[in-house]
Amino acid sequence: MRTKLYFVFGALFFSFLTLYSSGLMAFTLPGDNTISAASGDQIAPSLSHGSNSILVVWADGRANPYSAFEYETGRDIYGARFDIAGNLIDTIPIAIVSRQANQDNPKVAWNGTNWIVVYESYAVSGTGYYYQKSLEAVRVSPAGQVLDAKPIQLFGLTPSGNYWSVASDGNNWVVVNESTSVNWDIVAMRISPGGTVLDPPTKSVVKATYYGRANLKLAYAGGIFLLTFDDQYVNGLFTTSAVRFDSNLNILDSSLINFLGQSLSDLSTNGTQFFAVWNQQLPDYSMAVTGSRVNTSGQKLDGSGKNISGNFPNDSYATISGIW
């Protein structure tokens, strides 16, 4: 009886393969052709304006089979383009990076020709004995095509959440990151339009001190890169300091710029000047999203900033991200 059972199963399986390969059998179920929301979490969005569209990227958990539990290959980088009127171009998201290891915290920047998407992944350490967090990048064309089948490795940079950022001068991209394999300086590294890493991870733009920096924001305007970051902890808040450097990573200031008495939420550019936004408590103890124009000397042009949101309750903080 056991021999006959196996024989019948094998015959049926062979017939199934024959029909399937010949195109005579289809298994489309109701709803299979309907686009629906992705499973898992979609987090850490970042967006960048291109020539005539906006690319939004995020860390996507649809590959995680365990839902709320962490999984070693359960997070990838996806993206979608919008036109300048806000209409979705890619109704099916682009799988920008979908491979082994988790990919997290993507950030995107446009150089006038293509976007670059920089993200956190894992790579073998310099000694080759263990895996550690690393930074990688891929370029994306205006048509939404991923241009790098093999990610660009940014060797020597050890990333962590909001301790790094990326921007472009209209030609090269620049990645800044706090901490390398040898110290806790904030260093800068250029990537060419062709995807070639131009610098070793040794060009320091902010020297390390006895405490760490975080919340790095980088933008370019009028020939100047402006880098802001959380600095000293004073009266329950982090102050924001800034530094300027040029396209060759030459520092333009003899000392750090005292930029703001609290953390900055975002920094954007229109090509000739910057715009900074932050949460601020008002005299009546309500909160507001506040903004100011910033010149290429790193000075705010609107004093203590302008209320651009209207007031909201004291215990509320807005999560702010903006592009010009």
SULZIFEN-V577042 format. One record per residue. RES is the residue in one small letter. PHI is phi in degrees with one decimal (NA if undefined). Layout:
RES;PHI
RES;PHI
This chain:
m;NA
r;-63.6
t;-62.9
k;-65.1
l;-61.0
y;-64.5
f;-65.5
v;-65.6
f;-59.3
g;-61.5
a;-65.6
l;-65.3
f;-64.0
f;-63.9
s;-64.5
f;-59.8
l;-63.1
t;-62.3
l;-67.5
y;-63.6
s;-69.9
s;-86.8
g;82.3
l;-90.4
m;-126.4
a;-129.2
f;-127.8
t;-73.5
l;-101.0
p;-55.6
g;92.9
d;-63.0
n;-93.6
t;-93.9
i;-78.6
s;-131.7
a;-62.8
a;-71.6
s;-77.9
g;74.3
d;-89.8
q;-120.0
i;-134.5
a;54.2
p;-72.9
s;-144.6
l;-138.6
s;-148.5
h;-79.8
g;-100.5
s;-69.5
n;-142.7
s;-155.4
i;-118.5
l;-101.5
v;-109.0
v;-126.1
w;-158.0
a;-88.2
d;-118.8
g;-102.5
r;-67.5
a;-87.3
n;-82.4
p;-78.6
y;-112.1
s;54.9
a;-75.1
f;-90.7
e;-68.1
y;-139.4
e;-68.2
t;-126.7
g;-93.7
r;-136.1
d;-128.8
i;-107.0
y;-119.5
g;-154.9
a;-155.1
r;-102.6
f;-122.2
d;-80.0
i;-70.0
a;-90.4
g;89.8
n;-86.0
l;-68.9
i;-89.4
d;-99.6
t;-67.7
i;-107.4
p;-57.8
i;-85.2
a;-79.4
i;-76.1
v;-138.9
s;-137.1
r;-157.9
q;-63.2
a;74.1
n;-84.5
q;-115.0
d;-133.5
n;47.4
p;-72.1
k;-136.5
v;-127.2
a;-145.9
w;-104.8
n;-110.5
g;99.6
t;-125.4
n;-137.9
w;-93.1
i;-120.7
v;-112.5
v;-104.5
y;-152.8
e;-92.7
s;-141.7
y;-131.9
a;-144.6
v;-65.6
s;-64.5
g;-61.3
t;-82.9
g;81.8
y;-103.5
y;-156.7
y;-95.8
q;-141.8
k;-57.4
s;-142.2
l;-107.4
e;-132.5
a;-151.9
v;-137.1
r;-93.9
v;-128.7
s;-77.9
p;-60.0
a;-82.8
g;85.9
q;-90.9
v;-74.7
l;-93.6
d;-120.4
a;-64.9
k;-110.4
p;-58.3
i;-78.8
q;-87.5
l;-102.3
f;-64.3
g;91.6
l;-97.1
t;-110.0
p;-88.1
s;-161.6
g;53.5
n;-97.6
y;-98.1
w;-152.4
s;-158.1
v;-145.2
a;-154.7
s;-138.9
d;-95.1
g;94.6
n;-137.1
n;-83.4
w;-100.1
v;-125.8
v;-110.0
v;-113.1
n;-151.7
e;-88.4
s;91.6
t;-127.1
s;-72.4
v;-121.8
n;-157.9
w;-109.6
d;-63.6
i;-86.7
v;-114.0
a;-122.0
m;-140.8
r;-95.6
i;-126.0
s;-74.1
p;-57.9
g;-83.9
g;91.0
t;-94.4
v;-75.3
l;-97.4
d;-135.1
p;-73.1
p;-81.2
t;-126.2
k;-84.3
s;-82.4
v;-110.5
v;-141.1
k;-71.8
a;-67.8
t;-130.8
y;-76.2
y;-124.5
g;-88.7
r;-110.5
a;-152.4
n;57.0
l;-72.0
k;-127.2
l;-133.3
a;-147.7
y;-129.2
a;-156.1
g;54.3
g;84.0
i;-126.9
f;-88.8
l;-113.5
l;-112.9
t;-115.0
f;-163.0
d;-65.1
d;-118.7
q;-80.9
y;-99.2
v;-130.9
n;51.7
g;84.8
l;-131.9
f;-84.5
t;-78.8
t;-107.9
s;-108.4
a;-144.6
v;-145.1
r;-113.6
f;-148.9
d;-94.6
s;-67.4
n;-96.6
l;69.4
n;-84.6
i;-69.3
l;-108.4
d;-125.1
s;-76.5
s;-147.5
l;-68.5
i;-86.8
n;-78.2
f;-91.4
l;-156.3
g;-84.3
q;-154.5
s;-69.8
l;-88.6
s;-88.8
d;-162.6
l;-137.5
s;-130.9
t;-145.4
n;-109.2
g;101.8
t;-116.8
q;-151.6
f;-109.2
f;-137.8
a;-111.4
v;-132.6
w;-158.4
n;-79.8
q;-141.9
q;-81.0
l;-94.7
p;-55.4
d;-88.1
y;73.4
s;-80.4
m;-114.5
a;-152.6
v;-78.4
t;-119.4
g;-138.6
s;-150.0
r;-71.3
v;-133.8
n;-84.1
t;-75.7
s;-86.9
g;84.1
q;-103.0
k;-71.3
l;-97.3
d;-120.5
g;56.6
s;-80.9
g;99.7
k;-112.7
n;-70.1
i;-112.5
s;-122.7
g;82.5
n;-80.8
f;-141.7
p;-57.1
n;-60.1
d;-88.8
s;-112.6
y;-124.5
a;-84.0
t;-89.4
i;-115.6
s;-142.1
g;-144.5
i;-130.2
w;-93.8
